[in-house]
């Protein structure tokens, strides 16, 4: 089983009210069309989620692991990191855990949910989600 296949199976898990699976699938499509080898933002972002080094450091700290930055290319580890990061900051700022909050924090950092600059990104994610 490929890593992408395993990742997609994991994304199917969860409860009907869990916004992460559908949001994660949309984010990886918007960011890289699911390419774990994608490099973007002038070489500063890697993997299917296009994660920057500072984001990865923060997320792995929140997870309590010491995965190297190159693991941001691993769809399963990257999904865990994105979930930890977005969930932590949504809760920290007492934001509802919605697809919009997840996408905007992923794109704009801990307070991305309140940045106007993340609205076009959210529109792209929402479109992929079919909302």
Buried (B, 14 or more C-beta within 10 A) or exposed (E): EEBBEEBBEBBEEEEEEEBBBBBBBBBBBBBBEBBBEBBBEEEEBBBBBBBBEEBBEBBBEBBEEEBEBEBBBBBEBBBBBBBBBBBBBBEEEEBEBEBBBBBBBBBBBBBBBEBEEBEEBBBBBBEBBEE
